[in-house]
């Protein structure tokens, strides 16, 4: 069961999945467009989104790699940050594109396959400048929702809601200094890692 606080976010993401790529692209382009690269997934708008999937984020590169095999190309503007990414496959051709939007306290992204069909939408709602809740919704209806808890201004844990797991599972963030080293939850007093460096 997903708490009511997520309903607006899930409905917004569902409506984004039903849009065509030109409808999703907002006025994100600005003066001074810049391009960045990574040799794999570099970030997710969902806080800890890659790590929750067991993926270590690849560093963002300033220069274009010689081979585009499995690379990500990020388009950014000084005003709104990233507004698009192209995802290259094993044959060094674009297989997906992701469009990012900033709408006040709501940030979202929609990923399209090479046929132009929306396959995933993700969104984050901010409160007082920090992520409050987030969701990732797949085109088949599968979803993951997270509510963030803080110590100071840093996320210390998140409460997860998904149809394929126990609702309300608390996932803890483990750091050494400022570096993330793990995400884990407890089950019968045992610690289980979802992600570990």
FENDAGI-V965888 format. One record per run of one state. SS is the DSSP state (H for helix, E for strand, L for the rest). FROM is the first residue (numbers start at 1). TO is the last residue. If there is no record, write none. Layout:
ss: [SS/SS]
from: [FROM/FROM]
to: [TO/TO]
This chain:
ss: [L/H/L/H/L/E/L/H/L/E/L/E/L/E/L/E/L/E/L/E/L/E/L/E/L/E/L/E/L/E/L/E/L]
from: [1/4/18/21/25/34/39/49/53/61/62/72/78/81/89/94/104/106/114/118/128/130/139/143/152/154/163/169/177/179/188/190/197]
to: [3/17/20/24/33/38/48/52/60/61/71/77/80/88/93/103/105/113/117/127/129/138/142/151/153/162/168/176/178/187/189/196/197]
